[in-house]
Amino acid sequence: MKKVVTILVVIALCAALFAGCSSGPDTLKSVKDAGKLVMLTNAAFPPYEYLGSDNKPAGVDVDIAQAIADQIGVELEVVDMDFDGLIPALTGGKGDMIAAGLTVTDERKESVDFSDTYADATQLIIISADNTDIASVDDLNGKNIGVQLGTTGDIYASDIEGATVSQYKSGLEAAMDLKNGKLDAVILDQLPAQNIVASNEGLKVIDEPFTDEQYAIAVKKGDEAFLKVINEVIKKLQDEGKVAEWTETHAQAAAVTE
């Protein structure tokens, strides 16, 4: 009898241990139970996210998130916050996913899991239209450079020899300081950079990619069921050409709201 009891106890402990090791966050269930999907973003990154004419977040990522919410059958809630606080907010349980023109990096993979990518991107250099000193990435050495805090532009700028890097809450704020002569250059993602230059006379972009990157949606580590749904929606949208369509539409709309 003692042997039987011992074996049962061991089996129970092993089962509990296996369950504990295999379990992960079940955002899909919690989203369904709550009746809403909470998207974390930074609405200062057109055309992926920006404040529309009604002062509400809009953009490519909002449309993708809405498609995910529709697939699950829940409402979408968009939370606008500082970019550098997005990952801590997600891991801290303040949202269900990040959709914010977020570049996939090995460093970020340590904290979150990424969906399939849905857009290619690159960092571009913005300078004053009359600047003749900066013509390439190599010319940034020793210069005053503006970046958006927490972005890949911020990460890469730190490796530029002798550069003084100033961090801003948004790329637009950095661009305004560039326009006012407080900076020599700004490093920013391609579409937001092009949008800012199109809306601000006296600025231009250097036609030389600084990096090659891909955007994806971030979820909590181990959130497999939720990630599966997100990837299915992304594939469907890509196959239907919706992401490209939304990118063009929001690029035009964001230029009007600037």
N, C-alpha and C positions, 0 to 999 in steps of 0.2 A: 504493500500500500504506500509506504514511504517513497519507494522508487517511482510509483505512478504519479504521486503528487509532485515529486521533484521534476519529473519529465514534463508535466503539465505546466509547472511554473516556468521552466526553461523555455518551453514553446511560447508561452504568453509573453515573456520578456523579449524573445527574439521577434515576435510579431509586432510588439510595441516599438521596438528599436527600428525595425524595417519601415514601419509606417511613418515614424518620425523622420527617418532619413529620406524617404521618398516624397514626403509631402512638401508642397511649396505654396506660394500665394495662389488663391483662386479668385482672381479679380473678376473673371467672367460671372461667377456666381454672385459675388457681392454687388456687381453692377446691375445684374438682373433683379436682385432683391431690393436694391435702392431705387431702381427705376430710372437711373441716370448714369451717364458716363462723364467723368470729370477729366477734362483735357487741361494740362498745364502748358502754358506758352508764355512768350514775351512778345507782345503785339507791337514790335518796333522793327520788323524785319520783312518789309514788303518785297515781293508779292506773297510770301508765305504766311505772314501774319502782320496785320496792321489794324489801326482803328478806322473803321469806315465812316461814312458821312453821318451815320447815326451814333457815332462814338462807341460802337460795339466792335469786338474783334472780328475780323474777316480775313480771308486769304485762302491759299491753296490748302494749308494744313487744317484749317477749320472745315473746309469742304470734305477733306479726307476723313476727319474725325466724325463729321456728321454722317457720312456713309457707313462708318463703323457702328455708330450708334443706331442707325436705321437697321443695319443687319442684325444687331442684337435685339432691337425692338424697345429701345429706351430713349429718353431725352438726352440732349448734349448740353453740358455746362462747361463754359470756357473760363478758366482762371488766368488772368493776366498778371505776371509778376516779373521780377528782375531775372535776366537770363542765368546769371551765376547761381541763382537759388533754385533752379528747376530740378536738378538731380537730387539735392537734399530734400526737397519737398516731396518728390515721388517716393524716395526710400523711406521718408518719414510718414507716409500714409496720407498725405494731403491731396492726392490726386491719383487717377488710375493710369495715366499715360502721359508722356511728353510728346507733343507734336510742335516743333519750333524751329524748323530748318536745322535740326540737330545732326551734326556730322558724326559718323561712326568712327570712333578711335579706340585703340587698345586700352588706353587709360580709362575711358568711360565704360568699357566692357567689364571692368572690374566692379562697377557699381550697379549696372543695369544690363538688361538684355535688349537687343535690337531686333526690329522687324526686318523683312526684306527691304532693300533700298528702293526709293521711288523717284529719286532725282540725282543727277550728277551736278557737281558744283566745283567752284574753284575760288580761291581768294584773289582779289584784284587790288591794285594800288591806286588810290585816288590822290591826285595832286592838283595844285592850282593850274589853271589853263595857261598861265604865262611862265610856268616853272620850266627852266631849261637845264637845271642841275640834276634832275632825276629822270632817267630814261629806262631804267631796268631795276631789278631786285638788288643788284650789286651796288647801286647808287644809294641805297638806304643806310649804309654803314655810317654811324655817327649822326644820324638825323633824328629829329623829334617826330615820333610816330604816334598816331592815335588809333585805338582799337576798341571794340566792344568787349567789356569785361566777361571773361569766361568762354569766349569763342575760340575757334581754332586760330583765327587771326591773332588773338591775344597770345596763344601758345607759341606760335611760330615767330612772332615779333621779338619774343624774349631771347631768341637765338641770333638776332642781328647784331653784329659786332659794333659796339660803341653807341648803339641807339638808345635814346631816352624814350621809354614807352609810357604813354598816358592812357589810362583805362577809363572808359565812359559807359554809362548805362545803355546807350544806344549808338548805333552807327551814325545816325543823323546828328547827334550832339557832337560827335567827333568831327564830322564834316563841317559843322558850323564853326568850330574852332579853327579848322583848316582854312576855311573861307575868310576868317578874320585875322589870318596871319599868325596864329598861335602854334601851328603845327606845320611840318614840312610835307607830311603824307598821312594817309589813313589806309589801313588794311582792312578790307571787308569782303564778305561773300559777293559773288559776281552779280546776281540779280539785284540785291539791295543796293550795291554800289552803283550799278547802271541806273537804277531808279533815282537815287539821290542826285547823280550828275545830271540826269535829264531834267530834274526839277530845280536845279540850282546853277544859274549861269556863273561862269568863272571857274568851274571845276571840270576836270577830265580824268579818265582812267587810262592807265598805261596798258597797252595791248600786249601784255605778257602775263600768263597765268603764274600765280605765286605758288599754288598747290593744286592737287587734284583730289576731290573729296566726293562722298556720297551722303545723302540725307536718309534718315530712317526714323521710325517711331520707337521710343524707349519705353520699356515696361520693367516691372520689378524682376529681379533675378528669379529664374525658375518658373515664371508665369506662363507655362506651356500652352494651356488651353486658350487663354486670351490671345497669346501671340499667334496661334493657329488661325483664329478668326480674323485678326488684323491682316495677316499675310494673304488670306483668301480675298479680302476686300481690296487690298492693294493690287493684287494680280488682276482682278476683275476691272478695276479702274484703269490700270495700265493697258489692258487688252482693248478697252473701249476708247482709249485715247483721252480719257477725262482729265488726267493729271496735266497733260500738255495743254489741253483746252483751258483749264482753270488757271494755269500759269500765265497764259497770254491775257486772259480776261482780267485777272487781278493786277497784272503789271500795268495795264491801262487805267484801272480804277484807282490804284494806289497813287499813280502819278497825278491824278486829279485831286486827291485828298491832301497831297503834300503842301 
